[in-house]
Amino acid sequence: MLGAVENHSLPRTAAFFDLDKTVIAKSSTLTFSKSFYQGGLINRRAVLRTAYAQFVFLAGGADHDQMERMREYLSALCRGWNVQQVKEIVAETLHDLIDPIIYDEAASLIEEHHTAGRDVVIVSTSGAEVVEPIGELLGADRVVATRMVVGEDGCFTGEVEYYAYGPTKAEAIRELAKSEGYDLERCFAYSDSATDVPMLEAVGHPHAVNPDRALRREAVSREWPILDFHRPVRLKQRVPSLSAPPRPALVAAAAVGAAAATAGLVWFASRRRSLVS
């Protein structure tokens, strides 16, 4: 149970959600591969390779070594991409590609946490250009995501500015808790992967969602709740009022620890809407 509405005299709380296979049914980055191909950013071979990576990801999750190989591959793949073009492709195809694969159970949880007075934070290894629009779509209050270095020409250099993965997710959560006044013992976290155990350990209410084998073992041994999300549904089919015009977004920036400050990590925050959007 999520508990009663937050007592505003107490420290603030938040619910931290991993994105891929926790809130949505696929890899957010790999889902856009066909759109990037149509936009001329990648070739047919890259589309086939990302399709295979998506299959591996969905079949059993990706361990640390696989995630590292995927990071290296995607970093090299996006070298030279124009950032504005990437943002435009994501914006144009977001509803068609992401809306149908959002888990109904996850959307309901986001609503429940907002109703209880908690902030909702998406914490994803995927790139910010993909994760931030999805965060807005979901009505998240903040987003933590991987950021690539952008050159003076407005294109990705292929270098990683900040990698939101494993322990760095937990570090980001702790720094965000300091800046926003969250009481982590009263916060919630959700993930499908054993690589996110540090993030789950950082809060008082960790949950394993569609866990891979390693996380399932960890959850059972620690008596963490295990949730099964399996009903993707379009948001507008769930909540008719979602077609209403969105409120203006609020963008905020903050340093996250010494390492992240050096990396130039930027937080994306949007004003919470009355319903998930």
Number of C-alpha atoms within 10 A of each C-alpha: 4 10 8 11 13 16 10 9 6 10 13 19 24 26 23 27 27 23 27 23 24 26 26 25 20 19 20 23 19 20 16 20 21 19 19 20 15 12 14 11 19 17 14 13 10 17 18 13 13 21 16 13 17 19 14 13 19 16 10 12 21 19 14 12 9 14 16 13 11 15 16 14 13 17 16 14 15 19 17 16 19 17 18 12 15 20 15 13 17 22 15 12 13 18 15 11 15 21 19 18 21 27 22 20 18 23 22 13 16 25 20 17 21 24 15 17 17 21 21 26 25 24 28 25 25 23 20 23 20 21 24 24 18 25 25 22 18 24 25 29 22 25 24 31 28 22 22 24 17 19 14 8 10 14 19 22 19 20 16 17 16 23 21 23 23 17 15 18 26 21 20 23 23 20 18 20 17 13 12 14 14 21 17 22 12 14 20 22 26 29 30 28 25 24 20 21 22 16 27 24 15 20 22 14 18 24 22 26 25 21 24 21 14 15 22 20 13 16 21 12 9 10 11 16 14 19 16 13 18 17 13 18 17 17 24 14 10 13 12 9 14 17 10 8 8 15 12 10 14 12 12 11 11 15 18 22 15 9 13 20 13 12 18 17 24 21 19 24 20 19 16 22 18 14 15 22 23
